[in-house]
Structure formats: C-alpha cells, structure tokens
C-alpha cells in the first residue's frame, strides 16, 4: 500500500488532496516561501491526526502541520522536495466545552481565534489573545508559535492563556493533557514544552484555554509625542496610575503612520502627524465613568509634564475600533509600499530608546535612503523594527541584495542589549540560521536533545527552528 492509499484509508479520499491548485497551502502569507507537498490532508478528529502521523512514520514521510497559514517565518508550508505531507487542521474546528465556573474553554486546534473570542463573549467572558490576523489565524497555530498580540502587557502571551493541551506525538500516540488546573506540579511541564515548538515536537489538536471576566468598560486613546523617550516615560506613568487596568500600549513612528495615510487613506487618523504616536487601552472593572476619569487624568498629567503634545480619547466603540484598525493596518500598508526587511524583536524597555536611535543611525549610514518603520508593543518590549528600501527603488531587489547585511546589523544590536531576535513570530525557516549563531551552544544542545528524544526520525516539521546534524 502506498502512503497516499494509506492516508485515504485513514481519513477518507475526499480529505486527501493530491491534485489541483494547492497554493493556498503551499505558499506562505508573505509569499516568501513556496513549497510542494506530496499531499494535503485534512483530518477531522484527533484520532485521524494520529492515523496520519502513524502512516507517515511507517512510510518515512515527514509532516508539516498548518493552521490558518498566517505565519511570518515560513514555518508552516512544505519544503520543495514534494515528499512532505501538509496536515491542515481546518476541520478540527469544534468548541468542545465552556466551563464558566472554572473560566476555561476547550477548543480544537483549527478553531479560528475570532470564533473563540466570540464563543467566550457569548458566555459573558473574554479570551484575551488579540492580534491583527485573528479573523484567520487558528488556536493551534497561536499556541505552536506562542503568539503575542496587543494585550500581552496585561494577560501574557498564548502560553499564559493556555492551561492544557491535547497533542499527537511523533509516534502517532495521543497525549491528553487537557486539564483545566491552574496548579499541577507532577513532573515536567509538557504543555509549556509544546507551546512555541512550531510543530517540531508534536501536533497540537486541542487546548484548554484560560478565560477572564469581561471588563465593565474599555477606554482607548491615542496621543502624539516628540520623542521615544517620552513614550517610555508615559508608559511608566500609565503603569503607576492605571496598574493592571493598562491592557495595551502601542507605539508607532511617523513613517509607519505615513504609509497608512498613503495606502489606506480611508482610515481616519484623529491626530496630526508627529514623530511618535501611542495607542493606550485601559480596562476597568468598575464602570465606564470610572474608566474614563482614570484615563483622562493620566493624559492630563502627561500633558502637564510635557510628555505628550496632543491626545484624542475614543468616545464610542466604533472610534476605539478605528484607532486600533489604524495600528493593525501598518503591516498591510507597508506591504503595499513594497518588499521590506522585517524584524520581530524584544528588548528590555529601558534599552529601546537607545537601540532605536543608534540602530536607525547605523542603518541610514550603511544604506542611504532607507526608511524605517518602527512600531509595536512598547508595553512588553516587542518592536516590529522594519526596513523599507529607498523610495523609487525596486523593493524586492533591495531586500534580496541587502537583507543579510541588515539582519546582521540589527540582530547584533539586539543581542548586545540582551534582547531576542524573535519576540512573537517564531523561528521557522526564516530565522533558523540566525538562531544557530545567536543562541548559546548550551541552549541549542538542550533543544536538539529534546527534539531527538521526542522525534528521533524527524517526522515533524524537519528543518524548522533547529539545524540538526545529518543522520549517518
């Protein structure tokens, strides 16, 4: 029996795709990585996932698991060999249960993030993970990459929002770890090991997610500032005045918002252009009046201290959504401007101002005319620090010619300040070689040992995250 025949027997011929246009599965979101799969399989249950893994293992084929295919580092598309099986979790899309008393929800890996948010909302609760791709990204992918988003400052990354997992191992066995416990010290934390492993250690099939009570009110404001130093000072002031009510603090430089004005002019920006703009979100458990007073008091104090030049407070949900839409549209506007070099970095907040100033200067000196798109989650130290080629130049040609040099310059500066080359996007294929040179040898050896112990034959997403020694 061939592998394709075995797969058809396991999950049904209709769910094994070997013909036709498969680019929706084989081309990544940024259109940087295009692979060719042996087959695309769409299992509809955990048992079917296990059967697929077992069949692939028996036939010596490797598997790439894929959720919404919204990743940015080429970690969820097949390679060019034509020998890998692409496992889509699209049919694993059920909400299995909601436990209001325990503040938990069990969702299958193929559930779209927005659907989980809506299900939690229907029960008067909230699932706090929020990011621009929430209408198409899936829970399995969010957990496999330990996604961040706009509310990490208050609620943490995907890891902090997950209490338990169900997963299929490289042997085709099912691990049921869907406990909704908040305390369980019975050995190694397998959940935390699999979260962020990018499909290289096991295939996540379901998760027990942590829910929160919905706040009584959420207030949003935007403000302009003269310097990035003023933004970090405003963040510190907001943390003191709002405490845990500060749920979002985003920063955007002038050029990032200029791109939105240029390519998405229908999106209204309430304030005049400035060197830096911040978006502040405050969630309050008391009332809208209390939330509004707290936020306006903060902004008034910031004006008195000269930290901000101008501010606008959203007075409706539509206005708040419009402010967030501008922020979340920066990547789309940048893509419309042309190819660019992206960096998803993390730094100690105390180091961000100096990093941006010195690295901006170094890039401008080395690559005349480049434009810098600096924006991101200042509240948790995560910057999307992107480099656009000079105006009038072929962006794709610029990236091809200079990406390696730019990456070295930026990542050298990040590592020198105790930062990370990947804050929330993962490693995938794009950053594998950077990880191999910038992570400590001890850490790399430990990670390789884990990979080889859990997946000794390399069934799961080989060539991603880690560079492994060739097998004899």
C-alpha positions as CSV (number, residue, x, y, z in Angstrom):
1,X,0.0,0.0,0.0
2,X,1.3,3.4,-0.9
3,X,1.3,6.3,1.5
4,X,-1.4,8.1,-0.4
5,X,-3.5,4.9,-0.2
6,X,-2.9,4.6,3.5
7,X,-3.9,8.3,4.0
8,X,-7.1,7.8,2.1
9,X,-7.9,4.7,4.1
10,X,-7.3,6.7,7.4
11,X,-9.3,9.8,6.7
12,X,-11.2,9.3,3.5
13,X,-10.2,10.0,-0.1
14,X,-12.1,13.4,-0.1
15,X,-9.8,14.7,2.6
16,X,-6.5,13.8,0.8
17,X,-5.7,16.4,-1.9
18,X,-3.1,15.4,-4.4
19,X,-4.2,17.3,-7.5
20,X,-5.2,20.8,-8.5
21,X,-4.0,24.2,-7.2
22,X,-2.7,23.8,-3.7
23,X,-1.1,27.2,-3.4
24,X,-3.4,28.2,-0.5
25,X,-1.5,25.6,1.5
26,X,1.9,25.7,-0.2
27,X,2.6,29.5,-0.3
28,X,3.2,31.4,2.9
29,X,1.4,34.6,3.8
30,X,4.3,36.8,2.9
31,X,4.8,35.0,-0.4
32,X,8.5,34.3,0.5
33,X,8.3,30.5,0.9
34,X,6.7,28.3,-1.7
35,X,6.8,24.5,-1.3
36,X,5.4,21.4,-2.9
37,X,3.7,18.8,-0.9
38,X,3.2,15.1,-1.6
39,X,-0.4,15.5,-0.4
40,X,-2.6,17.9,1.7
41,X,-4.5,16.0,4.3
42,X,-7.5,17.4,6.3
43,X,-8.2,15.1,9.3
44,X,-11.4,15.7,11.1
45,X,-10.6,14.3,14.6
46,X,-7.6,13.7,16.9
47,X,-7.8,10.0,16.1
48,X,-7.5,10.8,12.4
49,X,-4.5,13.0,13.1
50,X,-2.9,10.1,14.9
51,X,-3.6,7.8,12.0
52,X,-2.0,10.3,9.6
53,X,1.1,10.6,11.7
54,X,1.4,6.8,12.0
55,X,1.0,6.3,8.3
56,X,3.7,8.9,7.5
57,X,6.0,7.5,10.1
58,X,5.6,4.0,8.6
59,X,6.3,5.2,5.1
60,X,9.2,7.5,6.1
61,X,7.5,10.8,5.2
62,X,7.6,14.0,7.2
63,X,4.6,16.2,8.2
64,X,4.1,19.9,8.3
65,X,1.1,21.0,10.4
66,X,-0.7,24.1,9.3
67,X,-3.5,26.2,10.8
68,X,-4.5,29.5,9.2
69,X,-1.2,29.9,7.3
70,X,-0.7,33.4,8.7
71,X,2.8,32.8,9.9
72,X,5.6,35.2,9.0
73,X,8.7,33.0,9.2
74,X,7.9,30.2,6.8
75,X,7.3,27.5,9.4
76,X,4.0,26.0,8.2
77,X,4.5,25.4,4.5
78,X,6.2,22.3,3.0
79,X,9.7,22.4,1.5
80,X,10.3,22.0,-2.2
81,X,11.0,18.2,-2.1
82,X,7.5,17.1,-2.9
83,X,7.8,14.4,-0.3
84,X,6.2,16.2,2.7
85,X,2.6,15.8,3.8
86,X,0.9,19.0,4.7
87,X,-1.6,18.5,7.5
88,X,-4.3,21.1,7.7
89,X,-6.2,21.5,10.9
90,X,-9.1,23.3,9.3
91,X,-11.6,20.5,10.0
92,X,-10.6,20.4,13.7
93,X,-12.8,23.4,14.4
94,X,-15.1,22.5,17.3
95,X,-15.5,24.3,20.6
96,X,-15.8,21.2,22.8
97,X,-16.9,22.9,26.1
98,X,-17.1,26.0,28.1
99,X,-16.7,25.9,31.9
100,X,-17.9,29.3,33.3
101,X,-17.1,28.5,36.9
102,X,-13.5,27.4,36.0
103,X,-13.1,30.2,33.5
104,X,-12.0,27.8,30.8
105,X,-12.9,26.8,27.2
106,X,-11.8,23.8,25.3
107,X,-11.2,24.4,21.6
108,X,-9.8,22.3,18.8
109,X,-6.7,23.4,17.0
110,X,-8.4,24.5,13.8
111,X,-10.7,27.0,15.6
112,X,-10.2,30.5,14.3
113,X,-9.1,32.8,17.0
114,X,-12.0,35.2,16.4
115,X,-14.5,32.4,16.8
116,X,-13.0,31.5,20.2
117,X,-13.3,35.2,21.2
118,X,-16.9,35.2,20.2
119,X,-17.8,32.0,22.0
120,X,-16.2,33.3,25.2
121,X,-18.2,36.6,24.7
122,X,-21.4,34.7,24.3
123,X,-20.9,33.4,27.8
124,X,-20.1,36.8,29.2
125,X,-16.4,36.1,29.4
126,X,-13.3,37.1,27.4
127,X,-10.4,35.2,25.7
128,X,-7.7,37.8,25.9
129,X,-5.5,36.8,22.9
130,X,-5.9,39.5,20.2
131,X,-3.9,40.2,17.1
132,X,-4.4,41.5,13.6
133,X,-4.8,38.1,12.0
134,X,-7.5,37.0,14.4
135,X,-10.1,36.5,11.7
136,X,-8.0,33.8,10.0
137,X,-5.3,32.5,12.4
138,X,-6.1,29.4,14.4
139,X,-5.7,28.4,18.0
140,X,-3.3,25.6,17.1
141,X,-1.0,28.0,15.3
142,X,-1.3,30.6,18.0
143,X,0.0,28.0,20.5
144,X,2.6,26.5,18.3
145,X,4.2,29.9,17.9
146,X,3.3,31.2,21.3
147,X,1.6,34.2,19.7
148,X,1.7,37.6,21.4
149,X,-0.6,40.4,20.2
150,X,-1.8,43.6,21.7
151,X,-2.7,42.6,25.2
152,X,0.4,40.7,26.4
153,X,1.1,43.6,28.7
154,X,-1.9,42.6,30.9
155,X,-2.7,39.0,30.0
156,X,0.5,37.5,28.7
157,X,1.4,35.5,25.6
158,X,-0.6,32.5,24.3
159,X,1.4,30.3,26.8
160,X,-0.1,32.2,29.7
161,X,-3.6,31.8,28.2
162,X,-3.5,28.0,27.9
163,X,-4.0,25.6,30.8
164,X,-3.8,22.3,29.0
165,X,-3.2,20.6,25.6
166,X,-4.1,17.6,23.6
167,X,-1.5,16.6,21.1
168,X,-0.3,13.8,18.8
169,X,3.3,12.7,19.2
170,X,5.7,11.8,16.5
171,X,4.9,8.1,17.2
172,X,1.2,8.7,16.5
173,X,0.2,8.5,20.1
174,X,-2.3,10.9,21.7
175,X,-1.4,12.8,24.8
176,X,-4.5,14.0,26.7
177,X,-3.3,16.9,28.8
178,X,-6.5,19.0,28.6
179,X,-6.5,19.6,32.4
180,X,-8.1,22.9,33.4
181,X,-6.0,23.0,36.6
182,X,-4.0,26.2,37.4
183,X,-1.7,24.2,39.7
184,X,-0.2,20.9,38.8
185,X,3.4,20.1,39.8
186,X,3.6,16.5,38.7
187,X,6.8,16.4,36.8
188,X,7.9,18.3,33.6
189,X,5.5,20.8,32.2
190,X,4.8,19.2,28.8
191,X,2.3,21.9,27.9
192,X,4.9,24.6,28.1
193,X,7.3,22.5,26.2
194,X,5.0,22.1,23.2
195,X,3.8,25.7,23.2
196,X,6.1,27.6,21.0
197,X,7.7,24.5,19.5
198,X,6.3,25.3,16.0
199,X,5.1,21.8,15.2
200,X,8.5,20.2,15.7
201,X,7.8,18.2,18.8
202,X,4.1,17.2,18.5
203,X,0.9,18.3,16.6
204,X,-1.5,20.2,18.9
205,X,-5.1,19.1,18.3
206,X,-6.9,20.9,21.1
207,X,-6.4,23.2,24.1
208,X,-7.9,24.2,27.3
209,X,-7.9,28.0,27.2
210,X,-7.9,30.4,30.2
211,X,-10.8,32.9,30.1
212,X,-11.3,36.1,32.0
213,X,-14.3,38.1,33.2
214,X,-15.2,40.8,30.7
215,X,-14.2,44.3,32.0
216,X,-17.0,46.7,32.8
217,X,-15.5,49.2,30.4
218,X,-12.6,49.6,28.0
219,X,-11.3,53.0,27.1
220,X,-8.9,53.8,24.2
221,X,-6.9,56.9,23.5
222,X,-4.2,58.0,21.1
223,X,-1.5,60.6,21.8
224,X,1.4,62.2,19.9
225,X,4.8,62.6,21.4
226,X,8.0,64.4,20.5
227,X,10.4,61.5,21.3
228,X,10.5,57.8,22.0
229,X,11.9,58.7,25.5
230,X,8.6,60.5,26.1
231,X,6.8,57.3,25.1
232,X,8.7,55.2,27.6
233,X,8.1,57.8,30.3
234,X,4.4,57.8,29.5
235,X,4.3,54.0,29.8
236,X,5.9,54.2,33.2
237,X,3.4,56.8,34.3
238,X,0.5,54.8,32.9
239,X,1.6,51.7,34.8
240,X,1.7,53.7,38.0
241,X,-1.7,55.3,37.5
242,X,-3.7,52.5,35.9
243,X,-1.9,49.5,37.3
244,X,-3.3,46.2,35.9
245,X,-6.0,48.2,34.1
246,X,-3.4,49.1,31.4
247,X,-4.1,46.4,28.8
248,X,-2.5,47.9,25.7
249,X,0.3,50.3,25.0
250,X,1.4,50.5,21.3
251,X,3.9,52.9,19.7
252,X,4.2,54.0,16.1
253,X,6.8,56.2,14.4
254,X,5.9,58.9,11.9
255,X,6.7,56.9,8.8
256,X,4.6,53.9,9.8
257,X,1.6,56.1,10.0
258,X,2.5,57.9,6.8
259,X,2.3,54.6,5.0
260,X,-1.2,54.1,6.3
261,X,-2.2,57.6,5.1
262,X,-0.7,56.9,1.7
263,X,-2.1,53.4,1.0
264,X,-5.2,53.3,3.2
265,X,-6.5,56.9,3.1
266,X,-10.0,55.8,4.1
267,X,-8.7,55.1,7.6
268,X,-9.1,58.4,9.6
269,X,-6.2,59.3,11.9
270,X,-7.5,61.7,14.6
271,X,-4.3,63.5,15.3
272,X,-1.8,65.4,13.1
273,X,1.4,63.6,12.1
274,X,4.1,63.6,14.8
275,X,7.5,61.9,15.5
276,X,5.8,59.3,17.6
277,X,2.2,58.2,18.4
278,X,1.0,55.9,21.1
279,X,-2.2,54.0,21.5
280,X,-3.3,53.4,25.1
281,X,-6.0,50.9,26.2
282,X,-7.4,50.9,29.7
283,X,-9.8,48.2,31.0
284,X,-11.8,48.9,34.1
285,X,-13.8,46.5,36.3
286,X,-15.9,49.3,37.8
287,X,-17.7,51.4,35.2
288,X,-17.3,53.4,32.1
289,X,-17.3,56.7,34.1
290,X,-14.5,55.4,36.3
291,X,-12.5,54.2,33.4
292,X,-12.9,57.5,31.5
293,X,-11.9,59.5,34.5
294,X,-8.8,57.4,35.1
295,X,-7.6,57.6,31.5
296,X,-8.3,61.3,31.2
297,X,-6.5,62.0,34.5
298,X,-3.5,60.1,33.1
299,X,-3.5,62.1,29.9
300,X,-3.9,65.4,31.6
301,X,-0.9,64.7,33.9
302,X,1.1,63.6,30.8
303,X,0.2,66.9,29.1
304,X,1.3,68.9,32.2
305,X,4.6,67.1,32.3
306,X,5.2,67.7,28.6
307,X,5.3,64.0,27.7
308,X,2.6,64.3,25.0
309,X,1.7,67.1,22.6
310,X,-1.9,66.2,21.7
311,X,-4.4,63.5,22.5
312,X,-7.8,62.1,21.5
313,X,-10.0,59.8,23.5
314,X,-12.4,57.4,21.8
315,X,-16.0,58.2,22.9
316,X,-17.5,55.1,21.2
317,X,-16.7,51.5,20.4
318,X,-16.5,52.5,16.7
319,X,-14.0,55.2,17.4
320,X,-11.9,52.8,19.5
321,X,-12.0,50.2,16.8
322,X,-11.0,52.8,14.2
323,X,-7.9,53.7,16.3
324,X,-6.9,50.0,16.6
325,X,-7.6,49.5,12.9
326,X,-5.0,52.1,12.0
327,X,-2.4,50.5,14.2
328,X,-3.2,47.0,12.9
329,X,-3.1,48.2,9.2
330,X,0.6,49.2,9.3
331,X,1.8,45.8,8.0
332,X,-0.7,45.9,5.2
333,X,0.3,49.5,4.3
334,X,4.0,48.5,4.4
335,X,3.4,45.6,2.1
336,X,1.6,47.9,-0.4
337,X,4.7,50.1,-0.3
338,X,6.8,47.2,-1.4
339,X,9.1,44.4,-0.1
340,X,10.8,45.1,3.2
341,X,13.1,43.5,5.8
342,X,11.1,42.6,8.9
343,X,12.3,42.2,12.4
344,X,10.2,41.0,15.3
345,X,12.5,41.8,18.2
346,X,12.3,42.1,22.0
347,X,14.4,44.3,24.2
348,X,14.4,45.5,27.8
349,X,12.1,48.5,27.8
350,X,14.9,50.5,29.3
351,X,17.1,49.8,26.2
352,X,14.6,50.6,23.5
353,X,15.2,54.3,23.1
354,X,18.9,54.0,22.8
355,X,18.6,50.9,20.5
356,X,16.3,52.7,18.1
357,X,18.4,55.9,18.0
358,X,21.7,54.1,17.4
359,X,20.4,51.4,15.1
360,X,18.4,53.9,13.0
361,X,21.6,56.0,12.5
362,X,23.7,52.9,11.7
363,X,21.2,51.7,9.0
364,X,20.9,55.2,7.4
365,X,24.7,55.4,7.3
366,X,25.1,52.0,5.8
367,X,22.1,52.0,3.4
368,X,21.5,55.5,2.1
369,X,17.8,56.5,1.8
370,X,16.3,53.6,3.6
371,X,13.1,54.3,5.5
372,X,12.5,52.9,9.0
373,X,9.1,51.5,10.0
374,X,9.2,51.3,13.8
375,X,6.1,50.2,15.6
376,X,4.9,47.6,18.1
377,X,4.0,46.6,21.6
378,X,6.1,49.0,23.7
379,X,4.4,47.9,26.9
380,X,6.1,44.4,26.7
381,X,9.3,45.5,24.9
382,X,8.3,43.9,21.5
383,X,9.1,46.1,18.4
384,X,8.4,45.4,14.8
385,X,11.5,47.1,13.5
386,X,11.3,47.0,9.7
387,X,13.4,48.5,7.0
388,X,11.9,49.7,3.7
389,X,14.1,50.4,0.8
390,X,14.8,53.9,-0.6
391,X,11.8,55.5,-2.5
392,X,11.7,54.7,-6.2
393,X,13.8,51.6,-5.9
394,X,12.7,48.0,-6.5
395,X,11.8,46.8,-3.1
396,X,12.3,43.1,-3.9
397,X,15.7,43.8,-5.4
398,X,16.7,45.8,-2.4
399,X,15.7,43.0,0.0
400,X,17.5,40.4,-2.0
401,X,20.7,42.4,-2.1
402,X,20.8,43.8,1.4
403,X,18.7,41.6,3.8
404,X,21.5,39.6,5.2
405,X,23.6,42.7,6.0
406,X,20.6,44.5,7.5
407,X,19.8,41.5,9.6
408,X,23.3,41.2,10.9
409,X,23.4,44.9,11.8
410,X,20.0,44.8,13.6
411,X,20.5,41.4,15.4
412,X,24.0,42.3,16.6
413,X,22.5,45.4,18.2
414,X,19.6,43.4,19.7
415,X,21.8,40.7,21.2
416,X,24.3,43.3,22.5
417,X,21.5,44.8,24.6
418,X,20.2,41.5,26.0
419,X,17.3,41.2,23.5
420,X,15.7,38.5,21.4
421,X,15.7,38.1,17.6
422,X,12.1,36.7,17.8
423,X,9.5,38.1,20.2
424,X,6.3,36.5,18.9
425,X,6.6,35.3,15.3
426,X,8.8,32.3,16.0
427,X,11.9,30.9,14.1
428,X,10.5,28.7,11.3
429,X,12.8,28.5,8.3
430,X,13.5,32.2,8.0
431,X,15.5,32.6,11.3
432,X,16.9,29.1,11.7
433,X,20.4,30.1,10.8
434,X,20.3,33.2,12.9
435,X,19.2,31.1,15.9
436,X,22.1,28.7,15.3
437,X,24.6,31.5,15.6
438,X,23.0,33.7,18.3
439,X,21.6,31.2,20.8
440,X,24.1,29.8,23.3
441,X,25.6,26.5,22.5
442,X,24.3,25.0,25.7
443,X,20.7,26.1,24.9
444,X,21.0,24.7,21.4
445,X,22.3,21.4,22.6
446,X,19.4,21.1,25.1
447,X,16.9,21.9,22.4
448,X,18.4,19.4,20.0
449,X,18.3,16.8,22.7
450,X,14.6,17.4,23.3
451,X,13.9,17.2,19.5
452,X,15.8,14.0,19.1
453,X,14.2,12.4,22.1
454,X,10.6,13.2,21.0
455,X,11.0,12.9,17.3
456,X,14.1,10.8,16.6
457,X,13.2,10.0,13.0
458,X,12.4,13.6,12.1
459,X,8.7,13.1,11.2
460,X,7.5,16.5,12.5
461,X,8.4,19.7,10.6
462,X,12.1,18.9,9.9
463,X,14.4,21.8,9.0
464,X,12.4,24.3,11.0
465,X,13.7,26.0,14.2
466,X,16.8,23.9,14.7
467,X,19.7,22.9,12.4
468,X,20.1,19.2,13.3
469,X,23.2,17.1,12.5
470,X,22.9,15.0,9.4
471,X,21.9,11.4,10.1
472,X,24.5,8.8,9.1
